[in-house]
Amino acid sequence: MSALAAVWHIRAFRPADLPLLMELARICFGSSAWGESHFAPRAGRVVWVAENGDLAPVGYCVIECVADEAELQAVAVAAGWRRLGVGAALLATARATAHERGAQRVYLEVRESNRGAQEFYRRFGFAVSGTRPGYYRDPAEAALLMSAPAV
């Protein structure tokens, strides 16, 4: 991908994004991808979308804030857009959203075998705080719980 093709920005989710985000979720998470309800408006939930210069979604994140905690429910970036700062920008936006809504910490789960995602989150201050045995299916696997300050 050329440097000119790597133009993107972050914006709020729009209902018209749903079909493309569902496809991106399926590609990134396979059978573990959440359904349409994952993107539905709900008190405390915010969905951010990274779109390219052609206004097509190339990534998204979902964060849900309750009281003084936030759960980062998903960060997904299309394969051709990885390592260009899209995931980092989505994560920073989600953490800022959590902070603005009064959260002190952001929590997430990640597959025990997903070393790349674990390293990504560690680079931004997340640390392992526990495990959830049998959390994932297809294949069955434990989740590592990770958390970091909201900002």
DSSP file (Angstrom, degrees, kcal/mol; ACC not computed):
  #  RESIDUE AA STRUCTURE BP1 BP2  ACC     N-H-->O    O-->H-N    N-H-->O    O-->H-N    TCO  KAPPA ALPHA  PHI   PSI    X-CA   Y-CA   Z-CA
    1    1 A M              0   0    0      0, 0.0     5,-0.0     0, 0.0     2,-0.0   0.000 360.0 360.0 360.0 131.4    0.0    0.0    0.0
    2    2 A S     >  -     0   0    0      1,-0.1     4,-0.6     3,-0.0     3,-0.3  -0.326 360.0-110.9 -75.5 162.1    1.4    3.4   -0.9
    3    3 A A  T >4 S+     0   0    0      1,-0.2     3,-0.8     2,-0.2    -1,-0.1   0.855 119.5  54.9 -61.1 -34.9    1.7    6.2    1.6
    4    4 A L  G >4 S+     0   0    0      1,-0.2     3,-0.7     2,-0.1    -1,-0.2   0.846 104.7  53.0 -67.8 -32.7   -1.0    8.1   -0.3
    5    5 A A  G 34 S+     0   0    0     -3,-0.3    48,-0.3     1,-0.2    -1,-0.2   0.615  93.1  75.9 -76.2 -11.4   -3.4    5.2    0.0
    6    6 A A  G <<  +     0   0    0     -3,-0.8     2,-0.4    -4,-0.6    -1,-0.2   0.089  63.1 128.2 -91.1  24.9   -2.8    5.1    3.8
    7    7 A V    <   +     0   0    0     -3,-0.7    46,-1.2     2,-0.0     2,-0.3  -0.681  29.8 144.6 -81.1 129.9   -5.0    8.1    4.5
    8    8 A W  E     -A   52   0A   0     -2,-0.4     2,-0.3    44,-0.2    44,-0.2  -0.973  25.7-167.0-156.4 164.1   -7.6    7.4    7.2
    9    9 A H  E     -A   51   0A   0     42,-1.9    42,-2.7    -2,-0.3     2,-0.4  -0.971  24.4-111.1-152.3 166.0   -9.5    9.0   10.1
   10   10 A I  E     +A   50   0A   0     -2,-0.3     2,-0.3    40,-0.2    40,-0.2  -0.816  39.5 159.1-103.5 138.2  -11.7    8.0   13.0
   11   11 A R  E     -A   49   0A   0     38,-2.7    38,-3.4    -2,-0.4     2,-0.1  -0.937  43.5 -79.9-147.4 169.6  -15.4    8.9   13.3
   12   12 A A  E     -A   48   0A   0     -2,-0.3    36,-0.2    36,-0.2    34,-0.0  -0.408  56.1 -93.2 -71.8 149.8  -18.5    7.8   15.1
   13   13 A F        -     0   0    0     34,-2.2    -1,-0.1    -2,-0.1    34,-0.1  -0.287  37.3-161.6 -58.8 142.7  -20.4    4.7   13.9
   14   14 A R    >   -     0   0    0     -3,-0.1     3,-2.7     1,-0.1     4,-0.4  -0.973  29.2-118.3-124.8 144.9  -23.3    5.2   11.4
   15   15 A P  G >  S+     0   0    0      0, 0.0     3,-1.5     0, 0.0    -1,-0.1   0.809 113.1  64.9 -52.2 -31.9  -26.0    2.6   10.8
   16   16 A A  G 3  S+     0   0    0      1,-0.3     4,-0.4     2,-0.1    -3,-0.0   0.686  92.2  65.5 -65.5 -16.1  -24.9    2.4    7.2
   17   17 A D  G <> S+     0   0    0     -3,-2.7     4,-2.4     1,-0.2     3,-0.5   0.709  76.2  92.8 -74.1 -20.5  -21.6    1.0    8.4
   18   18 A L  H <> S+     0   0    0     -3,-1.5     4,-2.7    -4,-0.4     5,-0.2   0.835  80.7  48.6 -50.8 -51.4  -23.2   -2.2    9.8
   19   19 A P  H  > S+     0   0    0      0, 0.0     4,-1.8     0, 0.0    -1,-0.2   0.916 116.2  43.6 -58.0 -42.7  -22.8   -4.6    6.8
   20   20 A L  H  > S+     0   0    0     -3,-0.5     4,-2.4    -4,-0.4    -2,-0.2   0.874 114.1  49.9 -71.2 -36.0  -19.1   -3.7    6.2
   21   21 A L  H  X S+     0   0    0     -4,-2.4     4,-2.7     2,-0.2    -1,-0.2   0.879 108.6  53.1 -69.8 -35.9  -18.3   -3.9   10.0
   22   22 A M  H  X S+     0   0    0     -4,-2.7     4,-2.2    -5,-0.3    -2,-0.2   0.917 111.1  46.8 -62.2 -42.1  -20.1   -7.3   10.2
   23   23 A E  H  X S+     0   0    0     -4,-1.8     4,-2.4    -5,-0.2    -2,-0.2   0.916 112.3  49.5 -65.8 -42.9  -17.9   -8.6    7.4
   24   24 A L  H  X S+     0   0    0     -4,-2.4     4,-2.7     1,-0.2     5,-0.2   0.907 110.4  51.2 -62.5 -41.5  -14.7   -7.1    9.0
   25   25 A A  H  X S+     0   0    0     -4,-2.7     4,-3.1     2,-0.2     5,-0.4   0.918 110.1  49.4 -61.0 -43.7  -15.7   -8.7   12.3
   26   26 A R  H  X S+     0   0    0     -4,-2.2     4,-1.7     1,-0.2    -2,-0.2   0.907 113.5  46.1 -62.5 -42.1  -16.1  -12.1   10.6
   27   27 A I  H  < S+     0   0    0     -4,-2.4    -2,-0.2     1,-0.2    -1,-0.2   0.925 120.6  38.2 -66.6 -44.3  -12.8  -11.8    8.8
   28   28 A C  H  < S+     0   0    0     -4,-2.7    -2,-0.2    -5,-0.2    -3,-0.2   0.865 132.3  22.4 -76.3 -37.3  -10.9  -10.7   11.9
   29   29 A F  H >< S-     0   0    0     -4,-3.1     3,-2.0    -5,-0.2    -3,-0.2   0.478  82.6-164.5-115.2  -4.6  -12.6  -12.9   14.6
   30   30 A G  G >< S-     0   0    0     -4,-1.7     3,-1.8    -5,-0.4    -1,-0.2  -0.261  75.0  -5.4  56.8-134.7  -14.1  -15.8   12.6
   31   31 A S  G 3  S+     0   0    0      1,-0.3    -1,-0.3   107,-0.2    -5,-0.1   0.626 132.1  65.2 -69.8 -11.8  -16.6  -17.8   14.6
   32   32 A S  G <  S+     0   0    0     -3,-2.0    -1,-0.3   106,-0.1    -2,-0.2   0.508  75.2 119.6 -85.6  -4.5  -15.9  -15.7   17.7
   33   33 A A    <   -     0   0    0     -3,-1.8     2,-0.1    -7,-0.1    -7,-0.1  -0.336  64.5-124.9 -63.3 139.8  -17.3  -12.5   16.0
   34   34 A W        -     0   0    0      1,-0.1    -1,-0.1     2,-0.1    -5,-0.1  -0.391  26.8-113.0 -78.8 163.0  -20.2  -10.9   17.7
   35   35 A G    >   -     0   0    0     -2,-0.1     3,-1.8   -10,-0.0     4,-0.3  -0.060  42.9 -73.7 -87.3-169.9  -23.5  -10.3   15.9
   36   36 A E  G >  S+     0   0    0      1,-0.3     3,-2.0     2,-0.2     4,-0.5   0.803 123.2  68.8 -56.8 -33.5  -25.3   -7.2   14.8
   37   37 A S  G >  S+     0   0    0      1,-0.3     3,-0.8     2,-0.2    -1,-0.3   0.749  85.2  71.7 -61.8 -21.9  -26.4   -6.4   18.4
   38   38 A H  G <  S+     0   0    0     -3,-1.8    -1,-0.3     1,-0.2    -2,-0.2   0.772 103.7  40.4 -62.8 -26.3  -22.7   -5.7   19.2
   39   39 A F  G <  S+     0   0    0     -3,-2.0    -1,-0.2    -4,-0.3    -2,-0.2   0.452  89.5 118.2-101.5  -3.4  -23.0   -2.5   17.2
   40   40 A A  S <  S-     0   0    0     -3,-0.8     5,-0.1    -4,-0.5    -3,-0.0  -0.360  75.7 -99.3 -68.6 141.9  -26.5   -1.5   18.4
   41   41 A P        +     0   0    0      0, 0.0     2,-0.3     0, 0.0    -1,-0.1  -0.333  54.7 160.0 -59.4 140.2  -26.8    1.8   20.2
   42   42 A R    >   -     0   0    0      3,-0.4     3,-2.1    -3,-0.1     2,-0.1  -0.969  49.8 -84.3-159.7 146.7  -26.9    1.3   24.0
   43   43 A A  T 3  S+     0   0    0     -2,-0.3     3,-0.1     1,-0.3     0, 0.0  -0.356 117.3  12.2 -55.9 128.4  -26.3    3.5   27.0
   44   44 A G  T 3  S+     0   0    0      1,-0.2    21,-2.7    20,-0.1     2,-0.4   0.179 101.9 111.8  90.6 -17.6  -22.6    3.5   27.7
   45   45 A R  E <   - B   0  64A   0     -3,-2.1    -3,-0.4    19,-0.3     2,-0.4  -0.759  40.7-178.7 -95.7 135.1  -21.6    1.8   24.4
   46   46 A V  E     - B   0  63A   0     17,-2.9    17,-2.5    -2,-0.4     2,-0.5  -0.999  10.0-161.4-131.0 133.2  -19.6    3.8   21.8
   47   47 A V  E     - B   0  62A   0     -2,-0.4   -34,-2.2    15,-0.2     2,-0.4  -0.968   7.9-166.0-115.2 123.7  -18.5    2.4   18.4
   48   48 A W  E     -AB  12  61A   0     13,-2.3    13,-2.1    -2,-0.5     2,-0.4  -0.866   4.7-156.3-107.9 143.9  -15.7    4.2   16.6
   49   49 A V  E     -AB  11  60A   0    -38,-3.4   -38,-2.7    -2,-0.4     2,-0.5  -0.965   8.6-150.2-122.9 134.5  -14.9    3.6   12.9
   50   50 A A  E     -AB  10  59A   0      9,-2.6     8,-3.6    -2,-0.4     9,-1.3  -0.915  24.9-172.8 -97.4 126.0  -11.7    4.1   11.1
   51   51 A E  E     -AB   9  57A   0    -42,-2.7   -42,-1.9    -2,-0.5     2,-0.0  -0.914  16.2-128.5-122.5 151.1  -12.4    4.9    7.4
   52   52 A N  E >   -A    8   0A   0      4,-2.6     3,-2.4    -2,-0.3   -44,-0.2  -0.204  43.3 -84.5 -85.7-178.7  -10.1    5.3    4.5
   53   53 A G  T 3  S+     0   0    0    -46,-1.2   -45,-0.1     1,-0.3    -1,-0.1   0.685 130.3  57.9 -61.6 -19.1   -9.9    8.2    2.0
   54   54 A D  T 3  S-     0   0    0      2,-0.2    -1,-0.3     0, 0.0   -46,-0.1   0.297 119.1-112.2 -92.0   8.7  -12.7    6.6    0.0
   55   55 A L  S <  S+     0   0    0     -3,-2.4    -2,-0.1     1,-0.2   -47,-0.0   0.719  73.3 136.7  67.7  24.8  -14.9    6.7    3.2
   56   56 A A        -     0   0    0    -36,-0.0    -4,-2.6     1,-0.0    -1,-0.2  -0.858  61.7-107.1-100.2 136.1  -14.9    2.9    3.5
   57   57 A P  E     +B   51   0A   0      0, 0.0    -6,-0.3     0, 0.0     3,-0.1  -0.383  38.8 170.2 -62.3 133.9  -14.5    1.4    7.0
   58   58 A V  E     -     0   0A   0     -8,-3.6    20,-3.0     1,-0.4     2,-0.3   0.333  66.9  -2.0-122.1  -0.5  -11.1   -0.2    7.5
   59   59 A G  E     -BC  50  77A   0     -9,-1.3    -9,-2.6    18,-0.3    -1,-0.4  -0.966  58.1-169.1-175.9 166.3  -11.4   -0.8   11.3
   60   60 A Y  E     -BC  49  76A   0     16,-2.4    16,-2.7    -2,-0.3     2,-0.3  -0.984   6.6-156.1-158.4 163.5  -13.5   -0.3   14.3
   61   61 A C  E     -BC  48  75A   0    -13,-2.1   -13,-2.3    -2,-0.3     2,-0.4  -0.988   6.8-153.4-143.0 152.9  -13.5   -0.5   18.1
   62   62 A V  E     +BC  47  74A   0     12,-2.2    11,-2.2    -2,-0.3    12,-1.3  -0.993  14.9 177.9-127.1 125.7  -16.3   -1.0   20.6
   63   63 A I  E     -BC  46  72A   0    -17,-2.5   -17,-2.9    -2,-0.4     2,-0.5  -0.990  10.5-162.5-129.1 138.2  -16.1    0.3   24.2
   64   64 A E  E     -BC  45  71A   0      7,-2.3     7,-2.9    -2,-0.4     2,-0.5  -0.984   7.3-159.6-123.5 126.4  -18.7    0.1   26.9
   65   65 A C  E     + C   0  70A   0    -21,-2.7     2,-0.4    -2,-0.5     5,-0.2  -0.894  13.9 171.8-110.1 129.4  -18.6    2.3   29.9
   66   66 A V  E >   - C   0  69A   0      3,-2.8     3,-2.2    -2,-0.5     2,-0.1  -0.970  62.7 -48.1-138.1 120.6  -20.4    1.5   33.2
   67   67 A A  T 3  S-     0   0    0     -2,-0.4     0, 0.0     1,-0.3     0, 0.0  -0.347 123.1 -18.5  55.6-123.3  -19.7    3.6   36.3
   68   68 A D  T 3  S+     0   0    0     35,-0.1    36,-3.1    -2,-0.1    37,-1.1   0.154 125.6  75.0-102.8  20.9  -16.0    3.9   36.8
   69   69 A E  E <   -Cd  66 105A   0     -3,-2.2    -3,-2.8    34,-0.2     2,-0.4  -0.924  56.5-163.5-128.4 155.0  -15.0    1.0   34.5
   70   70 A A  E     -Cd  65 106A   0     35,-1.7    37,-3.0    -2,-0.3     2,-0.5  -0.993   9.0-148.9-135.6 144.8  -14.9    0.4   30.8
   71   71 A E  E     -Cd  64 107A   0     -7,-2.9    -7,-2.3    -2,-0.4     2,-1.0  -0.963   9.6-146.5-114.5 120.5  -14.7   -2.8   28.7
   72   72 A L  E     -C   63   0A   0     35,-3.1    37,-0.4    -2,-0.5    -9,-0.2  -0.766  22.0-179.4 -81.2 106.5  -13.0   -2.7   25.4
   73   73 A Q  E     -     0   0A   0    -11,-2.2     2,-0.3    -2,-1.0    -1,-0.2   0.747  56.7  -4.8 -86.8 -25.0  -15.1   -5.2   23.6
   74   74 A A  E     -C   62   0A   0    -12,-1.3   -12,-2.2    -3,-0.1     2,-0.4  -0.943  42.1-173.9-167.1 144.4  -13.4   -5.2   20.2
   75   75 A V  E     +C   61   0A   0     -2,-0.3     2,-0.4   -14,-0.2   -14,-0.2  -0.955  23.4 172.8-135.3 122.8  -10.6   -3.7   18.1
   76   76 A A  E     -C   60   0A   0    -16,-2.7   -16,-2.4    -2,-0.4     2,-0.4  -0.998   9.8-179.0-135.2 136.0  -10.5   -4.8   14.5
   77   77 A V  E     -C   59   0A   0     -2,-0.4   -18,-0.3   -18,-0.2     5,-0.1  -0.999  34.6-109.9-135.0 131.4   -8.4   -3.6   11.6
   78   78 A A    >   -     0   0    0    -20,-3.0     3,-2.3    -2,-0.4     4,-0.4  -0.279  34.7-113.3 -58.1 143.5   -8.5   -4.9    8.0
   79   79 A A  G >  S+     0   0    0      1,-0.3     3,-1.3     2,-0.2    -1,-0.1   0.848 114.5  53.2 -50.7 -44.7   -5.4   -6.8    7.1
   80   80 A G  G 3  S+     0   0    0      1,-0.2    -1,-0.3     3,-0.0    -2,-0.1   0.573 109.7  50.4 -70.5  -7.6   -4.2   -4.2    4.5
   81   81 A W  G X >S+     0   0    0     -3,-2.3     3,-0.8   -23,-0.2     5,-0.5   0.325  83.0 115.1-112.5   4.4   -4.4   -1.4    7.1
   82   82 A R  T < 5S+     0   0    0     -3,-1.3    -4,-0.0    -4,-0.4    -3,-0.0  -0.418  72.1  25.9 -76.3 154.0   -2.5   -3.0   10.0
   83   83 A R  T 3 5S+     0   0    0     -2,-0.1    -1,-0.2     1,-0.1    -3,-0.0   0.723  94.4  99.5  65.9  25.1    0.7   -1.5   11.2
   84   84 A L  T < 5S-     0   0    0     -3,-0.8    -2,-0.1     0, 0.0    -1,-0.1   0.244 105.2 -96.7-117.3   8.0   -0.3    2.0    9.9
   85   85 A G  T  >5S+     0   0    0     -4,-0.0     4,-2.3     3,-0.0     5,-0.2   0.424  92.4 118.7  92.9  -0.8   -1.4    3.3   13.3
   86   86 A V  H  ><S+     0   0    0     -5,-0.5     4,-2.5     2,-0.2     5,-0.2   0.951  78.2  44.4 -64.3 -49.8   -5.1    2.6   12.8
   87   87 A G  H  > S+     0   0    0     -6,-0.2     4,-2.7     1,-0.2    -1,-0.2   0.904 113.5  51.1 -61.5 -42.2   -5.4    0.2   15.7
   88   88 A A  H  > S+     0   0    0      1,-0.2     4,-2.6     2,-0.2    -1,-0.2   0.907 111.4  47.9 -62.2 -41.7   -3.4    2.5   18.0
   89   89 A A  H  X S+     0   0    0     -4,-2.3     4,-2.3     2,-0.2    -2,-0.2   0.899 111.9  49.3 -67.2 -40.2   -5.6    5.4   17.1
   90   90 A L  H  X S+     0   0    0     -4,-2.5     4,-2.5     2,-0.2    -2,-0.2   0.927 112.7  47.9 -63.0 -44.1   -8.8    3.4   17.7
   91   91 A L  H  X S+     0   0    0     -4,-2.7     4,-2.5     2,-0.2    -2,-0.2   0.924 112.1  48.9 -62.9 -44.6   -7.4    2.2   21.1
   92   92 A A  H  X S+     0   0    0     -4,-2.6     4,-2.3     1,-0.2    -1,-0.2   0.894 111.9  49.6 -62.3 -40.1   -6.5    5.8   22.0
   93   93 A T  H  X S+     0   0    0     -4,-2.3     4,-2.3     2,-0.2    -1,-0.2   0.911 110.9  49.5 -65.4 -42.6   -9.9    7.1   21.0
   94   94 A A  H  X S+     0   0    0     -4,-2.5     4,-2.4     2,-0.2    -2,-0.2   0.914 112.0  47.9 -63.1 -43.2  -11.6    4.3   23.0
   95   95 A R  H  X S+     0   0    0     -4,-2.5     4,-2.5     2,-0.2    -2,-0.2   0.895 111.2  50.4 -65.9 -39.4   -9.5    5.1   26.1
   96   96 A A  H  X S+     0   0    0     -4,-2.3     4,-2.7     2,-0.2    -1,-0.2   0.902 110.0  51.1 -64.4 -40.2  -10.2    8.8   25.8
   97   97 A T  H  X S+     0   0    0     -4,-2.3     4,-1.6     2,-0.2    -2,-0.2   0.928 110.0  49.7 -60.6 -45.6  -13.9    8.0   25.5
   98   98 A A  H  <>S+     0   0    0     -4,-2.4     5,-2.8     1,-0.2     3,-0.2   0.927 112.0  47.9 -59.4 -45.8  -13.8    5.9   28.7
   99   99 A H  H ><5S+     0   0    0     -4,-2.5     3,-1.9    51,-0.4    -2,-0.2   0.928 109.3  52.5 -61.7 -46.1  -12.0    8.7   30.5
  100  100 A E  H 3<5S+     0   0    0     -4,-2.7    -1,-0.2     1,-0.3    -2,-0.2   0.795 108.6  52.1 -60.2 -28.8  -14.5   11.3   29.4
  101  101 A R  T 3<5S-     0   0    0     -4,-1.6    -1,-0.3    -3,-0.2    -2,-0.2   0.298 126.6 -98.6 -94.0   9.6  -17.3    9.1   30.7
  102  102 A G  T < 5S+     0   0    0     -3,-1.9    -3,-0.2     1,-0.3     2,-0.2   0.511  70.7 148.5  93.3   5.4  -15.7    8.7   34.1
  103  103 A A      < -     0   0    0     -5,-2.8    -1,-0.3    -6,-0.2   -34,-0.2  -0.506  29.9-168.0 -74.0 141.3  -14.0    5.4   33.8
  104  104 A Q  S    S+     0   0    0    -36,-3.1    46,-2.3     1,-0.2     2,-0.3   0.769  72.5  24.5 -92.9 -34.7  -10.8    4.9   35.7
  105  105 A R  E     -dE  69 149A   0    -37,-1.1   -35,-1.7    44,-0.3     2,-0.4  -0.939  64.2-142.7-134.4 153.9   -9.7    1.6   34.1
  106  106 A V  E     -dE  70 148A   0     42,-3.0    42,-1.8    -2,-0.3     2,-0.3  -0.970  21.2-166.8-115.5 131.2  -10.3   -0.2   30.8
  107  107 A Y  E     +dE  71 147A   0    -37,-3.0   -35,-3.1    -2,-0.4     2,-0.3  -0.821  10.6 167.7-115.4 154.4  -10.6   -3.9   30.8
  108  108 A L  E     - E   0 146A   0     38,-2.0    38,-2.4    -2,-0.3     2,-0.4  -0.980  26.5-132.2-156.5 163.4  -10.5   -6.5   27.9
  109  109 A E  E     - E   0 145A   0    -37,-0.4     2,-0.3    -2,-0.3    36,-0.2  -0.945  23.4-179.2-117.4 145.2  -10.2  -10.2   27.2
  110  110 A V  E     - E   0 144A   0     34,-1.8    34,-3.2    -2,-0.4    -2,-0.0  -0.997  37.4 -93.7-143.0 143.3   -7.8  -11.6   24.6
  111  111 A R  E >   - E   0 143A   0     -2,-0.3     3,-1.2    32,-0.2    32,-0.2  -0.261  31.1-128.1 -55.6 139.5   -7.2  -15.2   23.5
  112  112 A E  T 3  S+     0   0    0     30,-2.2    -1,-0.1     1,-0.3    31,-0.1   0.818 110.0  48.7 -58.7 -32.0   -4.4  -16.8   25.4
  113  113 A S  T 3  S+     0   0    0     29,-0.3     2,-2.0     1,-0.1    -1,-0.3   0.559  84.1  96.6 -86.2  -8.5   -2.8  -17.8   22.1
  114  114 A N    <>  +     0   0    0     -3,-1.2     4,-2.1     1,-0.2     5,-0.2  -0.498  42.2 162.1 -86.4  74.6   -3.1  -14.4   20.5
  115  115 A R  H  >  +     0   0    0     -2,-2.0     4,-2.6     1,-0.2    -1,-0.2   0.839  69.8  58.3 -62.8 -35.7    0.4  -13.2   21.3
  116  116 A G  H  > S+     0   0    0     -3,-0.2     4,-2.2     2,-0.2    -1,-0.2   0.927 108.8  44.0 -62.1 -45.2    0.3  -10.4   18.7
  117  117 A A  H  > S+     0   0    0      2,-0.2     4,-2.6     1,-0.2     5,-0.2   0.901 112.4  53.3 -66.4 -40.3   -2.8   -8.8   20.3
  118  118 A Q  H  X S+     0   0    0     -4,-2.1     4,-2.4     1,-0.2    -2,-0.2   0.929 110.6  46.3 -60.4 -44.4   -1.3   -9.2   23.8
  119  119 A E  H  X S+     0   0    0     -4,-2.6     4,-2.1     2,-0.2    -1,-0.2   0.899 109.8  54.9 -65.4 -39.9    1.9   -7.4   22.7
  120  120 A F  H  X S+     0   0    0     -4,-2.2     4,-0.6    -5,-0.2    -2,-0.2   0.951 111.9  43.2 -56.0 -51.0   -0.1   -4.7   21.0
  121  121 A Y  H ><>S+     0   0    0     -4,-2.6     5,-2.2     1,-0.2     3,-1.1   0.875 109.7  56.7 -66.9 -36.7   -2.0   -4.0   24.3
  122  122 A R  H ><5S+     0   0    0     -4,-2.4     3,-2.1     1,-0.3    -1,-0.2   0.883  98.4  61.8 -61.0 -37.5    1.1   -4.2   26.4
  123  123 A R  H 3<5S+     0   0    0     -4,-2.1    -1,-0.3     1,-0.3    -2,-0.2   0.750 105.6  48.5 -59.1 -22.7    2.7   -1.4   24.3
  124  124 A F  T <<5S-     0   0    0     -3,-1.1    -1,-0.3    -4,-0.6    -2,-0.2   0.068 130.5 -90.2-109.2  23.1   -0.1    0.8   25.5
  125  125 A G  T < 5S+     0   0    0     -3,-2.1     2,-0.2     1,-0.3    -3,-0.2   0.497  76.9 142.7  90.0   4.6    0.2    0.0   29.2
  126  126 A F      < -     0   0    0     -5,-2.2     2,-0.3    -6,-0.1    -1,-0.3  -0.570  27.1-170.5 -78.9 143.6   -2.2   -3.0   29.5
  127  127 A A  E     -F  147   0A   0     20,-2.2    20,-2.0    -2,-0.2     2,-0.2  -0.957  30.5 -98.9-132.1 151.3   -1.1   -5.7   31.9
  128  128 A V  E     +F  146   0A   0     -2,-0.3    18,-0.3    18,-0.2     3,-0.1  -0.511  38.3 171.6 -69.8 131.4   -2.5   -9.2   32.5
  129  129 A S  E     -     0   0A   0     16,-3.3     2,-0.3     1,-0.3    17,-0.2   0.381  59.1 -38.0-121.8  -0.1   -4.8   -9.2   35.6
  130  130 A G  E     -F  145   0A   0     15,-1.0    15,-2.9     2,-0.0    -1,-0.3  -0.971  55.9-103.0 166.2-175.1   -6.2  -12.8   35.4
  131  131 A T  E     -F  144   0A   0     -2,-0.3    13,-0.2    13,-0.3    11,-0.0  -0.946   6.9-150.0-136.2 157.9   -7.6  -15.5   33.2
  132  132 A R  E >   -F  143   0A   0     11,-2.5    11,-1.9    -2,-0.3     3,-1.5  -0.880  26.0-142.0-126.5  97.1  -11.0  -16.9   32.2
  133  133 A P  E 3  S+     0   0A   0      0, 0.0     9,-0.1     0, 0.0    -2,-0.0  -0.312  82.1   6.7 -60.1 139.3  -10.6  -20.6   31.5
  134  134 A G  E 3  S+     0   0A   0      1,-0.1     8,-0.2     6,-0.0     6,-0.0   0.688  84.5 137.4  65.8  20.3  -12.8  -21.9   28.6
  135  135 A Y  E <   +     0   0A   0     -3,-1.5     2,-0.2     6,-0.2     7,-0.2   0.887  59.9  52.6 -66.2 -41.0  -13.9  -18.3   27.7
  136  136 A Y  E   > -F  141   0A   0      5,-2.8     5,-1.5    -4,-0.2     2,-0.3  -0.619  66.9-158.2 -99.3 157.0  -13.5  -18.8   23.9
  137  137 A R  T   5 +     0   0    0      3,-0.2     3,-0.2    -2,-0.2  -106,-0.0  -0.834  60.7  63.1-123.0 164.5  -14.9  -21.5   21.6
  138  138 A D  T   5S+     0   0    0     -2,-0.3  -107,-0.2  -107,-0.1    -1,-0.2   0.927 131.8  17.5  52.9  63.0  -13.8  -22.7   18.1
  139  139 A P  T   5S-     0   0    0      0, 0.0     2,-0.2     0, 0.0    -3,-0.0   0.592 108.3-123.6 -88.6 162.2  -11.2  -23.6   19.4
  140  140 A A  T   5 +     0   0    0     -3,-0.2     2,-0.3    -2,-0.1    -3,-0.2  -0.446  49.6 151.8 -63.6 133.1  -11.9  -23.8   23.2
  141  141 A E  E   < - F   0 136A   0     -5,-1.5    -5,-2.8    -2,-0.2    -6,-0.2  -0.988  44.1-104.1-163.7 152.2   -9.3  -21.5   24.9
  142  142 A A  E     -     0   0A   0     -2,-0.3   -30,-2.2    -8,-0.2     2,-0.4  -0.437  30.8-133.2 -76.8 155.7   -8.8  -19.4   27.9
  143  143 A A  E     -EF 111 132A   0    -11,-1.9   -11,-2.5   -32,-0.2     2,-0.5  -0.904   9.6-137.7-106.0 139.6   -8.9  -15.6   27.8
  144  144 A L  E     -EF 110 131A   0    -34,-3.2   -34,-1.8    -2,-0.4     2,-0.5  -0.838  17.9-138.4 -89.3 134.0   -6.3  -13.4   29.4
  145  145 A L  E     -EF 109 130A   0    -15,-2.9   -16,-3.3    -2,-0.5   -15,-1.0  -0.810  26.6-179.0 -90.3 131.4   -7.8  -10.5   31.3
  146  146 A M  E     +EF 108 128A   0    -38,-2.4   -38,-2.0    -2,-0.5     2,-0.3  -0.943   4.2 178.5-129.1 151.5   -5.9   -7.3   30.7
  147  147 A S  E     +EF 107 127A   0    -20,-2.0   -20,-2.2    -2,-0.3   -40,-0.2  -0.986   7.1 172.6-150.6 161.4   -6.4   -3.8   32.0
  148  148 A A  E     -E  106   0A   0    -42,-1.8   -42,-3.0    -2,-0.3   -22,-0.1  -0.966  45.9 -75.6-157.3 161.5   -4.9   -0.3   32.0
  149  149 A P  E     -E  105   0A   0      0, 0.0   -44,-0.3     0, 0.0   -45,-0.1  -0.304  46.5-114.7 -59.4 151.8   -5.8    3.2   33.1
  150  150 A A              0   0    0    -46,-2.3   -51,-0.4     1,-0.2   -52,-0.2   0.777 360.0 360.0 -63.1 -27.0   -8.4    4.9   31.0
  151  151 A V              0   0    0    -47,-0.3    -1,-0.2   -53,-0.1   -55,-0.1   0.392 360.0 360.0-119.6 360.0   -5.9    7.5   29.9
